Amino acid sequence: MSHEDLILRFAEDFGTPNLISGNGLDIETEKLGNWMADGNYGLTAYDLDQTNYLLAFGADLLESGNPLSRFLSKWGRIRREKPNRTKVVVIHPRYSVTAAKADEWIPIQPGTEAALAMAIAHVIVSEKLYDENFIQRWTTGFELYRKWVQGQYCPQEVSKITDVAPETIQRIAREFAQTRPSLALRGKEAINWPDGSYKSYAIFCLNALVGGIDRPGGVIYQEIPHYKEMPPLVVDEIARKGKKQPRIDFPKTGQFPAAEIVTHQLPESILEDLPYPIELAMGFNCNFIMTAPGPERWERALKKLPYYVHISPFISEMAQYADLVLPSTTYLEEWGYDHSLPGSGFAEAKIKQPVVKPQGIQNLLWKFF
């Protein structure tokens, strides 16, 4: 968090609107799905301790789910410590470690999780298994939603898309609605796809149907600690003029009307000079050639840049295209402040301190500063 704050401050003082993170390739689909559902633009926390039924869409809880340490500890509690252990159903194209440890694994065609979520909603709505009190008090647009799921997503038709049998869809929908508190959880392998925000939205809505939002055993809201404000910036006229320019990833426009960050748009904008040519770029410990789809696009964009500065503790694929490489520290070599990954619900603040001295040329920088 301290890195993000300082980089944001640098961009504001320098005068560029183009501070664009890699979150568009990672966590933005979950955040945007939440925003479309309830206006909360943030990551989700879950009250796993009190959940009786966990429906996990593409969630590798025991392998790579964030925060992994919390999921591992909670798994023991919900599976061993409760008198009636939580039933876990994993919907995943792959027989993952989490699927192997769950009560049931339901294989599904990749990218069809939203259709399955809507078919589950079809059963819950058609059989009136939803939490009527919660729907009436805390939601809007239910009638339109009801007509949509009943008209478009019957289990027999969705089965042809997902390869999940209609009987299985009906059974897990009834179990999910009748074993409350229940929780529908989204993992990266379900929502990190094109249209992933809508998949995230569709899965989130299952929690609303069973009244599982901001309640024990369901979705809860992650509290974030408030840090002291930094001193005000002194911004010159050049910086003010620069900040008025449009962003090159086109968020909140006709191309991407709801998106806050559109990471994958960067190489196209650089290559096509949209909406203006880029003269200099700086990369802060990023490596999109390794982490983003279509790495050849990023390679062409980096070759086109007149000047590229790469800041990282090590040489990577992107660093090899840099005109200037500036060494930085790893997380074990630096001071900083941070808060925990979403999960617990309550606010947690941390002070990071170095446990080893920076190595190599970084050691020279350490002594200098």
N, C-alpha and C positions, 0 to 999 in steps of 0.2 A: 504493500500500500504506500509506503514512503517513496518507493521508486515512482509509482504512478503519479503521486502528488507532485514530485519534483519535475517529472517529464511534462506533465500538464502545465505547470508554471512556466517552464522553458518555452513551450509552444505559444502560450499566451503572451509572454513578454517579447518573444521574437516576432510574433505576428502572423502565424500560420493557422488556418482552420483545419489543416490536414494532419491531425493527430489520430491515427487509425490503428487500432489494435488487432491482434489475431483472434479476438473473441468471436468475430463473425464466422469463424471456422469451428467454434467450440461451443460456448455456453449461450450464445445469443438466441438460439432457437427456444431453449427453455424459458429464458427471460421474456421473450416476445410472446410466447404462448401464455404465460402468466398475465402479461399486460392485456392481451386480447380477452382473457377470461374475466379478470377482476380488477384491472387497472394497476396491479402491483408489478412494476418493472424491476424484477429482481429474481435471484435464485431461490429455490424452494427449500424449506426445512420440513422434516417429517417427525411426528411423534411415534416412533417405531415401538417403543416400550408397551404402548397400550393398544396396538393394532392387533386385531384378531384374524384378519385376512389380507394378505399382501399380494397384489397383482402387479408383477414387475414386467414392464414392457422394455425389452432390450437393455436391461440394466445388469451390468456385470458387478454386482455388489461386492463379491468376494475376490475380485481380481483388480478392477481399476475404477470402481465407483468412488467419487469424491464426496466426503472425505473417507478414504479407505479404512483408516484405523477405527473410525467411528462405526462404519458398517460392520466391520469384523467383530467389534465388541458387542454391538447390538444383536448381531446374529446369534451369539451364544445366549443372550437373554431371552429373545423371543422364541428360541427353539428348545431351550433347556430349563430356564428358570421359572417360566409361567406354568401354573397348574394345567391350563389348556393351551398348548403351544400354538403359536401363530401358524396358520396354513399359508404356505408360500407357493404361488403358481408363477412360473417364469415363462414369458412369451418371447421367444428368441429364435432367429434362424439357425443359430449355432448351439450345439450341445456344450454350453460353457460350464465352468466350474460351479457357478451359481446354480445353473439348471440341474447339474448333477446332484447338488446338495438339497434341492427344493423338494417339495412334496410332488410336484408335477411339472413337467416340461412340455410346453405346447409349441412345436415347430411351426414357423410361419414363413411365407414368402417375404423376402427382404423388401422393405419399403411399403408394406401394406398394413402397418400397425394402426394407422388412423381409421382405415375401413373397419378393422376388427373392433376398435373402440366404439365406433358408431353403431356396429351391429350389437354389441353388448348393451349400449344405450337403448337400442330398439327393443330388446327384450325387457329391460327394466321399465321402460316407459309403457310398453304395450301391456305388460302384466301388472302395472301400477305398484311396482316394488320400490319406487323412489320415496324419499323423505318429503312428504307433502308439506309439512310445516316449514322445513328449511326452504323449499322452493318458493313458497308463497311469501315468506318474510324477507328473504335475502337475495333473490334472483330476479332478473328481468328477461323477457323474451322467451319464456319457456314454451309458450304455445307454438311459436315459430320453430323452435328447436324440436319440439315433439313431432310436428308435421314433417320436418325434414328427415329425422331419423326413421320415422315410420314409413315414409314414402320412398326412401332411397336405399335403406340399409337392412333389409330383412336378412336373417342369417343364411337362408338358402342361396341368395345371390352373392353375399359377401364371401361365402365359402368358396365360390369359384375363383375369387380374387386372391384369397389368403391361403387356400389349401387347409383351412381349419374346418373340421366337420361341423355342420349346423347343430348337431346334438351337443358337441363340445362347447360351442358358443353359448347355447342356451343354458347349459349346466353351469359354466363359470359365471355367467351373468346373474343367475339366481343365487349362487353361493356368495358372490361379491355383495349383492344387495341385502342378503339375509344374515350375513355373518358380520354384523357391525360391532365396533367400528372397523371399517375396511378402508384400504388405501390403494389407489392406483398410482404407481411410481414410474417415472419416465427415465430411461437410460439413453446414453449417447447413440447406441446402435439402433434405436428406434427413431430418434428425432434429428440426428445429424445427417440429414438428407435434403435434397431439394424439397421445398415446401415443408421443411421440418417444423417451422413455427406452427403450422396448422395441425400437424400431427401432435405437437405438444399441447395445443389448445384442446384437441379432441379428447386426449387422454385425461387432461386436467378436469374436463367437464364431468367425467365419471365420478370424481370426488364430490362434486356439487350434487349429483343425483342422490347420493347416499348421505348427504349432510355432513361430509367429512372435511370441511374447510374451517380452519380456526377452531377446531374442536379436538378433545383428547382422542388419540389414535388415528389422526388424519393429517392433512396438510396444515402446517403452522407457518407463521411469518417470521423470517429471520430478522432479528434485531442487530443493527450495526452500531458500534460505538461511535460517538461524535468526537472528533479530534479538534483540538484548538485551531482556530483560523490562523493561517499564515499572514504575515504583514502584507498590506496592500501593495499591488504592483504599481510601478511608475511606467506607463506605456506611452511611447512616443507616437508621432503621427504616422510614421511608416508602419508600425505594428497595428495601429487602428485600421489603416487602409487594408493591410493584408488580411486581417481577421474578417473583413467584409466580403472577401471572395467566397464563391461557392466551394464546397468540398468536392474532392475528386472521386469520392465513392458514392455520391448522390443519395444520401439518406434522406428520408422524409420527402421524396420527390415522386413524380409519376412513375419512375422506374421501380423504386423501392418505397412505397408509401408509408409503411409502418416501421421500417428498419432504422435502428440507431447506428449500426456499424455494418458496412458491406465490404468485408476484407477482400473477397474474390474479385471485386471490381477494379482493384488497383492496377493490375498489369494491363488491362484493356485501356484504362484511362491514360496510363503513361505511354502506351504504344500509339494511341490515336490522338494524343494531345487534348484530352477532354477533361474539363472545359477549357484548359489552357496548358501550354507546355510546362513540364517540370524541369527545373534547372539543377536542383540538388535534392537528394534524399538522405535521410539518416535512419539507420536500423538499430533499434535498441534490443540486443539479445534475441533476435528473431531469425528464423530460417524457413521461410515459406517454400523454398525449393524442396525441402524435406517434408514439411507438414501440410502443404496445401495441394488440392487436386490440380492436375495439369501443370506440373512443374516447369514444362518447357515455356509456358507463358511468362513465368517469372524470370526465367533466364533471358528471354528476348527483351523484357522490360528493363532488366538490370543492364544489359548491354547498351540499350538506348540512352540511359541516363547520362548526362554530361559529367556528373560528379556524384559519387556515392560514398558515404561514411558509414562504417559498420562498427558498432560498439558491442563487444562481447568478451567473455572470459576465455574464449577458445576460437580456433579457426573452424568455420563451417562452410557449407556449400555457398551460402550467400556472401560470406566474407571474401571468397575468392574473386568476387566481382567488384570489390571495394577499391576505390582510389586511396582511401585512408582507413586503416584499422586502428581503433582505440581500445586498449585492454580495459576490462572491468573486472569486478570481483564476483565470486560465486556467493551463494547465500550463506555459506559457512565462514566467509571471510569479511563480513561487513556488519555494520550497525544498521538498524532500521526498526520500523514499527509496522505492525500488521494486525489483522483480525482473522479469526478462524474461518475456514471454509463453511458455507451454509450447511446446516444439518441439525444443530442443537436447538435452534430457535432463539436462545438467549445470547446477548452480546458478550463477546470475548475479545479482549485486546492483548497484544503480545509485544514485548520488546525483544528484538533480535540483537544478539551480540556475537562478535567473532569468536570462533573456537580455534581457528588456526590462522597464522599469518598468511597474507597473499603470497603466491609463489611467483618466481621469475621476475619479469619486468614489472608485474604488479607490486612486487615488494619495493621497487624503487619509488613507485607512485605513493605507496603507503608512507614511506619515510619522508617523501617530499611534502605531503600534505599534513 
